[in-house]
Amino acid sequence: MLYDHLDKDDQRPVVPLSHGDPSAFACFRTSPEAVDAIVRAVQSAEFNSYAPTIGIVPARRAVAEYLSADLPYNLSADDIYLTVGCTQSIEVILSVLARPGANILLPRPGYPLYESRAGFSKLEVRHFDLIPEKGWEVDLESVEALADENTAAIVIISPGNPCGNVFSYHHLKKVAETARKLGIFVIADEVYGHIAFGSNPYVPMGEFGSIVPVLSLGSISKRWIVPGWRFGWIAACDPNGILKKYGIVDSIKSYFNISSNPATFVQVPLDPFAAIPQIFEKTKEDFFSNTINIMREAPDICYEKTKEIPCVTCPHKPDGSMFAMVKLNLSLLEDISDDMDFCLKLAREESVTILPGVAVGLKNWLRVTFSIEPESLEQGLDRMKAFCQRHSRK
């Protein structure tokens, strides 16, 4: 809808502050080691065959070792299930949990695919609030009020899309203890894992796997900036074996028998063409630090620029991921009815696309993406300022 409203006669370049794919911009390129690993795998012609449904063992082992570096216990290949990006991870888990009467707790605002997939699977959704004034922390009281004997799990997204939150160790431990008290497990969406640049360091939810079972969903899409490569995983962070005991693990494995799996050449297990092991082992730390440095500059620009726009407020400077949520004050604007109307008119008049908050569950808010080149980000926010001035209530 946003792109349909763009003015085709506007000669200015479109500034896409609505997307979450930084790979389109020259300042965000994946590591040479990752590219080399894929090229060598394809050129070898050794990996054109089918792979096992849950993934090739050495690739799963590589993911397990990568994740274990941040955990107080070690994962094994048996704890990892490879997926076609994190999108399929969501599909698998919510399909496995769906049964008559079951419900799942989702954050508001949140990533809309969870709600769409739950609806498709006839899994009831119950929303708990994130508190903007507290860095978008989970309202744990609302979680306890929502859960009942039919609640299967709670979804936690950190670093967060759409809020840019990075939950602290202390807060995540409280989430784990609350989930344990309620008798539910945690689905931890960590696709933006390690993309943290604020006061809170990234802490994986699996850190608390001994308190409550955790299914961690991740991929190479964001940290390696290759969303089109479609390689993700589900990791069972459950040292007490509860997920296996209650059949969740077997159900996940069974689902892959009727689903697709990542391209074999991305997983390939054998040296010297081991793509995923090479990508994890050989990508230099400089690549990650350079990406974080760019990301650290972008939220500063976003936060400071929004201060110049009277009709929007950013309650919390982003600590991670690639997004910020800003609140729209409609009382200061004329001829703007809600967040959708704001975004459609902004697209038409200024060739800037921003996602209306209603798309992520928070009406009359806006989600701004800052995973673009800094100069384009500044230009887009300047255009939004001009738009708001033009529509300001006289």
Salt bridges, closest charged atoms under 4 A:
ASP10 OD2 - ARG12 NH2 2.83
GLU33 OE2 - LYS284 NZ 2.90
ASP36 OD2 - ARG40 NH1 3.89
ASP70 OD2 - HIS194 NE2 2.83
ASP78 OD1 - ARG60 NH2 3.82
GLU115 OE1 - HIS127 NE2 3.19
GLU124 OE2 - ARG126 NE 2.93
ASP129 OD1 - ARG108 NH2 3.04
GLU137 OE1 - HIS171 ND1 3.76
GLU144 OE1 - LYS181 NZ 2.93
ASP148 OD2 - ARG126 NH1 2.91
ASP300 OD1 - LYS317 NZ 2.31
GLU304 OE2 - LYS307 NZ 3.50
GLU308 OE1 - LYS385 NZ 3.53
ASP319 OD2 - HIS316 NE2 2.93
ASP338 OD2 - LYS363 NZ 3.32
ASP341 OD2 - LYS345 NZ 3.16
GLU349 OE1 - ARG390 NH2 2.97
GLU349 OE1 - HIS391 NE2 2.99
GLU350 OE1 - ARG12 NH1 2.91
GLU350 OE2 - ARG390 NH2 2.85
ASP382 OD1 - LYS305 NZ 2.82
